[in-house]
Amino acid sequence: MQRRSVLQAAALAGLSPLARADAYPSRTVRLIVPFAPGGTTDIIARIVSERMQGLLGQTMVVDNRAGGGGIVGATEIARAAPDGYTLGVATVSTTAANPAINPRISYNPLTDFTPIINIAATPNVIAVHPSFPARDYKGFVAELRKNPAKHSYATSGTGGIGHLQMELYKTLAGVFVLHIPYRGAGPALNDTVAGQVPMIFDNLPSALPFIRDGRLIPIVVAAPQRVAALPNVPTFREIGLEPVNRMAYYGIHGPKGLPREVVDKVNAAVRKAVEMPDVKKRIEDTGSIIIANTPEQFAAQIAAELDVYKKVVAQQKLKLD
């Protein structure tokens, strides 16, 4: 009898994550945010993870791993054990823009992750410091053409969506602005608001509080239509630059090989969280649109976005500095 108990204990200890997935989660879950605190990725992750904790019955710890336009954090997600205890936020920067322009990335965005759910999508915005000599798009582009080597712009990092979209904008608009990369949107915003950098290409949720306070001036947004919070600000489509008019997404994914039971539990928890009125309001108040789709739908979105940015890089001959 004692020998049988020992064998049973050994067998249980040796069960694969797939075989034990029905008990998930039985301990703390780490959610890697591949950017510094304060940016949109961080904001969305914290809003949702707060409620996911109660739904999953375990603590969720947000772990900011900034660097390389999201590459550092994304690489850590890809290398994690496929047991569901290390998940990460998937963004356009980490799964499409950066992989499209950076040949040195060590992960494949289509094969090295398990897509779980796209939480929300959000507009992007070009905003300037109040000291900038223009407060609307017409004056903005006129100033850039008049002084082609004078101004610079901040982004969350080299190869991120802000960098790639701004470089595409520069090419299509025929202007030049120097890129100043940061280790996340938070630090980039701080320096732009402080006037250290005159402009930023950022996700709207992280920039919007500063816009509302008058510490940043919105110039143009990437959105399907004008944003309710910025009714006087045109979209890139309106100014004739449709290729730049793409929104960002914020989803959750894990390393490849994540058990389907884990995927389904996390997907269900996110769906329930974003249905809560307070969570829904907090996300929508940032200017974001809740998506909450299936793993398969999110995987298709990632593949489509990667294809778009690969074509942008090839057509515009974009390269890292």
VENBEL-V753445 format. One record per residue. N is the residue number from 0. RES is the residue in one small letter. SS is DSSP state (H for helix, E for strand, L for the rest). PSI is psi in whole degrees, -180 to 180 (NA if undefined). OMEGA is omega in degrees with one decimal (* if undefined). Layout:
n=N res=RES ss=SS psi=PSI omega=OMEGA
n=N res=RES ss=SS psi=PSI omega=OMEGA
This chain:
n=0 res=m ss=L psi=-44 omega=-179.8
n=1 res=q ss=H psi=-40 omega=179.6
n=2 res=r ss=H psi=-40 omega=179.7
n=3 res=r ss=H psi=-41 omega=179.5
n=4 res=s ss=H psi=-42 omega=178.7
n=5 res=v ss=H psi=-43 omega=180.0
n=6 res=l ss=H psi=-41 omega=178.8
n=7 res=q ss=H psi=-42 omega=179.1
n=8 res=a ss=H psi=-41 omega=179.7
n=9 res=a ss=H psi=-40 omega=179.9
n=10 res=a ss=H psi=-43 omega=179.4
n=11 res=l ss=H psi=-42 omega=-179.5
n=12 res=a ss=H psi=-29 omega=-176.8
n=13 res=g ss=L psi=3 omega=-179.3
n=14 res=l ss=L psi=142 omega=178.3
n=15 res=s ss=L psi=162 omega=175.8
n=16 res=p ss=L psi=-35 omega=-179.7
n=17 res=l ss=L psi=-43 omega=-176.9
n=18 res=a ss=L psi=-26 omega=-177.5
n=19 res=r ss=L psi=10 omega=-174.5
n=20 res=a ss=H psi=-24 omega=-178.3
n=21 res=d ss=H psi=-19 omega=179.3
n=22 res=a ss=H psi=-1 omega=-176.4
n=23 res=y ss=L psi=140 omega=-9.8
n=24 res=p ss=L psi=145 omega=-179.8
n=25 res=s ss=L psi=2 omega=176.7
n=26 res=r ss=L psi=-177 omega=-176.1
n=27 res=t ss=L psi=137 omega=176.9
n=28 res=v ss=E psi=130 omega=178.6
n=29 res=r ss=E psi=130 omega=177.6
n=30 res=l ss=E psi=107 omega=-178.0
n=31 res=i ss=E psi=126 omega=172.0
n=32 res=v ss=E psi=116 omega=-173.0
n=33 res=p ss=L psi=26 omega=177.5
n=34 res=f ss=L psi=167 omega=-178.9
n=35 res=a ss=L psi=160 omega=176.6
n=36 res=p ss=L psi=149 omega=174.5
n=37 res=g ss=L psi=-19 omega=179.3
n=38 res=g ss=L psi=176 omega=-177.6
n=39 res=t ss=H psi=-42 omega=179.7
n=40 res=t ss=H psi=-44 omega=179.8
n=41 res=d ss=H psi=-42 omega=-179.4
n=42 res=i ss=H psi=-51 omega=-179.1
n=43 res=i ss=H psi=-43 omega=-178.6
n=44 res=a ss=H psi=-43 omega=-177.1
n=45 res=r ss=H psi=-37 omega=178.1
n=46 res=i ss=H psi=-47 omega=-175.5
n=47 res=v ss=H psi=-42 omega=-176.2
n=48 res=s ss=H psi=-29 omega=177.6
n=49 res=e ss=H psi=-43 omega=-178.3
n=50 res=r ss=H psi=-27 omega=177.8
n=51 res=m ss=H psi=-31 omega=-179.7
n=52 res=q ss=H psi=-49 omega=-179.8
n=53 res=g ss=H psi=-36 omega=-178.7
n=54 res=l ss=H psi=-35 omega=-180.0
n=55 res=l ss=H psi=-17 omega=179.2
n=56 res=g ss=L psi=16 omega=178.9
n=57 res=q ss=L psi=157 omega=177.8
n=58 res=t ss=L psi=140 omega=171.5
n=59 res=m ss=E psi=125 omega=-178.4
n=60 res=v ss=E psi=122 omega=176.2
n=61 res=v ss=E psi=125 omega=-176.0
n=62 res=d ss=E psi=107 omega=-179.9
n=63 res=n ss=E psi=119 omega=179.1
n=64 res=r ss=L psi=82 omega=-174.0
n=65 res=a ss=L psi=161 omega=174.4
n=66 res=g ss=L psi=141 omega=175.0
n=67 res=g ss=H psi=32 omega=-179.0
n=68 res=g ss=H psi=29 omega=179.2
n=69 res=g ss=H psi=-9 omega=-175.6
n=70 res=i ss=H psi=-42 omega=-177.0
n=71 res=v ss=H psi=-51 omega=-179.5
n=72 res=g ss=H psi=-42 omega=-179.9
n=73 res=a ss=H psi=-39 omega=178.3
n=74 res=t ss=H psi=-40 omega=179.1
n=75 res=e ss=H psi=-38 omega=176.7
n=76 res=i ss=H psi=-46 omega=-177.7
n=77 res=a ss=H psi=-32 omega=-176.5
n=78 res=r ss=H psi=-4 omega=-176.8
n=79 res=a ss=L psi=160 omega=175.7
n=80 res=a ss=L psi=140 omega=-177.8
n=81 res=p ss=L psi=58 omega=-178.3
n=82 res=d ss=L psi=-2 omega=177.5
n=83 res=g ss=L psi=-1 omega=-178.5
n=84 res=y ss=L psi=-6 omega=168.1
n=85 res=t ss=E psi=110 omega=176.2
n=86 res=l ss=E psi=175 omega=-179.7
n=87 res=g ss=E psi=164 omega=176.6
n=88 res=v ss=E psi=126 omega=178.1
n=89 res=a ss=E psi=127 omega=179.1
n=90 res=t ss=E psi=168 omega=175.3
n=91 res=v ss=H psi=-37 omega=-179.5
n=92 res=s ss=H psi=-46 omega=-174.1
n=93 res=t ss=H psi=-26 omega=-176.2
n=94 res=t ss=H psi=-8 omega=-177.9
n=95 res=a ss=H psi=-63 omega=-174.0
n=96 res=a ss=H psi=-53 omega=-178.6
n=97 res=n ss=H psi=-47 omega=177.2
n=98 res=p ss=H psi=-29 omega=-178.7
n=99 res=a ss=H psi=-30 omega=-174.3
n=100 res=i ss=H psi=-18 omega=-173.4
n=101 res=n ss=L psi=104 omega=-178.4
n=102 res=p ss=L psi=-9 omega=-176.3
n=103 res=r ss=L psi=-2 omega=-179.8
n=104 res=i ss=L psi=137 omega=-173.8
n=105 res=s ss=L psi=-2 omega=-179.0
n=106 res=y ss=L psi=156 omega=174.6
n=107 res=n ss=L psi=118 omega=-174.9
n=108 res=p ss=L psi=-18 omega=-178.0
n=109 res=l ss=L psi=-21 omega=-174.7
n=110 res=t ss=L psi=-15 omega=-175.5
n=111 res=d ss=L psi=7 omega=179.0
n=112 res=f ss=E psi=161 omega=171.7
n=113 res=t ss=E psi=105 omega=177.8
n=114 res=p ss=E psi=139 omega=-179.3
n=115 res=i ss=E psi=-52 omega=-178.3
n=116 res=i ss=E psi=142 omega=170.3
n=117 res=n ss=E psi=113 omega=-176.4
n=118 res=i ss=E psi=-54 omega=-173.3
n=119 res=a ss=E psi=160 omega=174.3
n=120 res=a ss=E psi=151 omega=-175.2
n=121 res=t ss=E psi=148 omega=174.8
n=122 res=p ss=L psi=159 omega=172.2
n=123 res=n ss=E psi=159 omega=-175.0
n=124 res=v ss=E psi=142 omega=166.0
n=125 res=i ss=E psi=123 omega=179.1
n=126 res=a ss=E psi=151 omega=-177.8
n=127 res=v ss=E psi=158 omega=174.0
n=128 res=h ss=L psi=148 omega=-179.1
n=129 res=p ss=L psi=-20 omega=179.3
n=130 res=s ss=L psi=-10 omega=-180.0
n=131 res=f ss=L psi=139 omega=-174.3
n=132 res=p ss=L psi=38 omega=176.0
n=133 res=a ss=L psi=147 omega=-179.1
n=134 res=r ss=L psi=8 omega=174.4
n=135 res=d ss=L psi=171 omega=-173.9
n=136 res=y ss=H psi=-41 omega=-179.0
n=137 res=k ss=H psi=-47 omega=178.8
n=138 res=g ss=H psi=-33 omega=-179.4
n=139 res=f ss=H psi=-54 omega=-177.2
n=140 res=v ss=H psi=-32 omega=177.0
n=141 res=a ss=H psi=-40 omega=179.6
n=142 res=e ss=H psi=-42 omega=-179.4
n=143 res=l ss=H psi=-38 omega=179.5
n=144 res=r ss=H psi=-30 omega=179.3
n=145 res=k ss=H psi=-35 omega=-178.0
n=146 res=n ss=L psi=75 omega=-171.0
n=147 res=p ss=L psi=-18 omega=-177.9
n=148 res=a ss=L psi=15 omega=-173.2
n=149 res=k ss=L psi=-36 omega=-168.6
n=150 res=h ss=L psi=159 omega=178.1
n=151 res=s ss=E psi=164 omega=178.7
n=152 res=y ss=E psi=149 omega=-179.5
n=153 res=a ss=E psi=147 omega=173.7
n=154 res=t ss=E psi=174 omega=179.5
n=155 res=s ss=L psi=-8 omega=177.4
n=156 res=g ss=L psi=159 omega=178.8
n=157 res=t ss=L psi=130 omega=179.1
n=158 res=g ss=L psi=-4 omega=177.8
n=159 res=g ss=L psi=175 omega=-176.7
n=160 res=i ss=H psi=-37 omega=178.2
n=161 res=g ss=H psi=-42 omega=178.8
n=162 res=h ss=H psi=-50 omega=-175.2
n=163 res=l ss=H psi=-41 omega=179.6
n=164 res=q ss=H psi=-38 omega=179.0
n=165 res=m ss=H psi=-39 omega=178.1
n=166 res=e ss=H psi=-38 omega=175.9
n=167 res=l ss=H psi=-44 omega=177.7
n=168 res=y ss=H psi=-46 omega=-179.1
n=169 res=k ss=H psi=-44 omega=-179.0
n=170 res=t ss=H psi=-47 omega=-176.9
n=171 res=l ss=H psi=-33 omega=-178.0
n=172 res=a ss=H psi=-12 omega=179.7
n=173 res=g ss=L psi=42 omega=179.7
n=174 res=v ss=L psi=167 omega=176.4
n=175 res=f ss=L psi=129 omega=175.1
n=176 res=v ss=L psi=136 omega=-177.6
n=177 res=l ss=E psi=134 omega=-179.8
n=178 res=h ss=E psi=130 omega=174.3
n=179 res=i ss=E psi=100 omega=-177.9
n=180 res=p ss=E psi=146 omega=176.8
n=181 res=y ss=L psi=178 omega=-179.8
n=182 res=r ss=L psi=28 omega=179.1
n=183 res=g ss=L psi=165 omega=-178.5
n=184 res=a ss=H psi=-33 omega=-179.9
n=185 res=g ss=H psi=-57 omega=178.3
n=186 res=p ss=H psi=-37 omega=178.8
n=187 res=a ss=H psi=-43 omega=178.0
n=188 res=l ss=H psi=-44 omega=-178.6
n=189 res=n ss=H psi=-45 omega=-178.5
n=190 res=d ss=H psi=-32 omega=177.9
n=191 res=t ss=H psi=-45 omega=178.0
n=192 res=v ss=H psi=-35 omega=179.7
n=193 res=a ss=L psi=-9 omega=179.4
n=194 res=g ss=L psi=9 omega=177.7
n=195 res=q ss=L psi=-31 omega=175.5
n=196 res=v ss=L psi=136 omega=-173.0
n=197 res=p ss=L psi=-19 omega=-178.0
n=198 res=m ss=E psi=164 omega=-179.6
n=199 res=i ss=E psi=145 omega=169.3
n=200 res=f ss=E psi=110 omega=-170.7
n=201 res=d ss=E psi=167 omega=171.7
n=202 res=n ss=E psi=141 omega=-175.2
n=203 res=l ss=H psi=-43 omega=-176.4
n=204 res=p ss=H psi=-42 omega=-179.0
n=205 res=s ss=H psi=-28 omega=179.8
n=206 res=a ss=H psi=-26 omega=-171.6
n=207 res=l ss=H psi=-43 omega=178.7
n=208 res=p ss=H psi=-38 omega=179.7
n=209 res=f ss=H psi=-32 omega=176.2
n=210 res=i ss=H psi=-44 omega=179.7
n=211 res=r ss=H psi=-33 omega=179.6
n=212 res=d ss=L psi=-3 omega=-179.5
n=213 res=g ss=L psi=11 omega=180.0
n=214 res=r ss=L psi=-11 omega=170.9
n=215 res=l ss=L psi=148 omega=179.3
n=216 res=i ss=E psi=118 omega=-179.8
n=217 res=p ss=E psi=138 omega=-177.6
n=218 res=i ss=E psi=-47 omega=-178.1
n=219 res=v ss=E psi=146 omega=-178.3
n=220 res=v ss=E psi=152 omega=173.4
n=221 res=a ss=E psi=102 omega=-176.9
n=222 res=a ss=L psi=157 omega=-180.0
n=223 res=p ss=L psi=-32 omega=178.5
n=224 res=q ss=L psi=173 omega=-179.3
n=225 res=r ss=L psi=142 omega=-178.1
n=226 res=v ss=L psi=135 omega=-177.2
n=227 res=a ss=H psi=-36 omega=-179.1
n=228 res=a ss=H psi=-17 omega=-178.9
n=229 res=l ss=H psi=65 omega=-172.5
n=230 res=p ss=L psi=-20 omega=-177.8
n=231 res=n ss=L psi=5 omega=-177.7
n=232 res=v ss=L psi=123 omega=-177.8
n=233 res=p ss=L psi=160 omega=172.9
n=234 res=t ss=E psi=166 omega=176.4
n=235 res=f ss=L psi=-31 omega=177.2
n=236 res=r ss=L psi=-42 omega=-178.3
n=237 res=e ss=L psi=-31 omega=-179.6
n=238 res=i ss=L psi=8 omega=174.5
n=239 res=g ss=L psi=18 omega=-179.3
n=240 res=l ss=L psi=61 omega=-177.0
n=241 res=e ss=H psi=-39 omega=-178.7
n=242 res=p ss=H psi=-24 omega=-179.1
n=243 res=v ss=H psi=-9 omega=-171.3
n=244 res=n ss=L psi=62 omega=-177.2
n=245 res=r ss=L psi=137 omega=179.3
n=246 res=m ss=L psi=163 omega=176.4
n=247 res=a ss=E psi=157 omega=174.8
n=248 res=y ss=E psi=156 omega=179.8
n=249 res=y ss=E psi=107 omega=-177.7
n=250 res=g ss=E psi=-176 omega=175.4
n=251 res=i ss=E psi=134 omega=174.1
n=252 res=h ss=E psi=172 omega=177.9
n=253 res=g ss=E psi=-177 omega=176.8
n=254 res=p ss=E psi=162 omega=179.2
n=255 res=k ss=L psi=152 omega=178.5
n=256 res=g ss=L psi=13 omega=179.3
n=257 res=l ss=L psi=131 omega=-179.2
n=258 res=p ss=L psi=142 omega=-178.1
n=259 res=r ss=H psi=-34 omega=179.2
n=260 res=e ss=H psi=-39 omega=178.0
n=261 res=v ss=H psi=-46 omega=178.9
n=262 res=v ss=H psi=-47 omega=-177.3
n=263 res=d ss=H psi=-38 omega=179.8
n=264 res=k ss=H psi=-43 omega=179.8
n=265 res=v ss=H psi=-43 omega=178.6
n=266 res=n ss=H psi=-46 omega=-179.0
n=267 res=a ss=H psi=-39 omega=179.9
n=268 res=a ss=H psi=-41 omega=178.5
n=269 res=v ss=H psi=-44 omega=179.9
n=270 res=r ss=H psi=-44 omega=179.7
n=271 res=k ss=H psi=-38 omega=-179.0
n=272 res=a ss=H psi=-46 omega=-176.1
n=273 res=v ss=H psi=-12 omega=174.5
n=274 res=e ss=H psi=-16 omega=178.4
n=275 res=m ss=L psi=130 omega=-174.7
n=276 res=p ss=H psi=-42 omega=-177.9
n=277 res=d ss=H psi=-39 omega=178.7
n=278 res=v ss=H psi=-46 omega=178.3
n=279 res=k ss=H psi=-45 omega=-179.3
n=280 res=k ss=H psi=-43 omega=-178.7
n=281 res=r ss=H psi=-40 omega=178.9
n=282 res=i ss=H psi=-46 omega=-178.2
n=283 res=e ss=H psi=-29 omega=177.1
n=284 res=d ss=H psi=-20 omega=177.4
n=285 res=t ss=L psi=-7 omega=-176.4
n=286 res=g ss=L psi=3 omega=-178.3
n=287 res=s ss=E psi=160 omega=178.2
n=288 res=i ss=E psi=124 omega=-179.6
n=289 res=i ss=E psi=133 omega=-180.0
n=290 res=i ss=L psi=-59 omega=176.5
n=291 res=a ss=L psi=61 omega=-176.8
n=292 res=n ss=L psi=-171 omega=-179.1
n=293 res=t ss=L psi=163 omega=176.4
n=294 res=p ss=H psi=-39 omega=-179.2
n=295 res=e ss=H psi=-41 omega=178.7
n=296 res=q ss=H psi=-40 omega=179.6
n=297 res=f ss=H psi=-40 omega=177.7
n=298 res=a ss=H psi=-41 omega=179.0
n=299 res=a ss=H psi=-37 omega=177.5
n=300 res=q ss=H psi=-45 omega=-179.8
n=301 res=i ss=H psi=-46 omega=-179.8
n=302 res=a ss=H psi=-41 omega=-179.4
n=303 res=a ss=H psi=-41 omega=-178.8
n=304 res=e ss=H psi=-40 omega=177.5
n=305 res=l ss=H psi=-42 omega=179.4
n=306 res=d ss=H psi=-42 omega=178.9
n=307 res=v ss=H psi=-48 omega=-176.0
n=308 res=y ss=H psi=-29 omega=173.6
n=309 res=k ss=H psi=-41 omega=178.9
n=310 res=k ss=H psi=-39 omega=178.1
n=311 res=v ss=H psi=-46 omega=-179.8
n=312 res=v ss=H psi=-44 omega=-178.8
n=313 res=a ss=H psi=-46 omega=-177.3
n=314 res=q ss=H psi=-40 omega=-177.0
n=315 res=q ss=H psi=-1 omega=-179.9
n=316 res=k ss=L psi=45 omega=-179.8
n=317 res=l ss=L psi=140 omega=177.6
n=318 res=k ss=L psi=154 omega=174.1
n=319 res=l ss=L psi=149 omega=178.6
n=320 res=d ss=L psi=NA omega=*
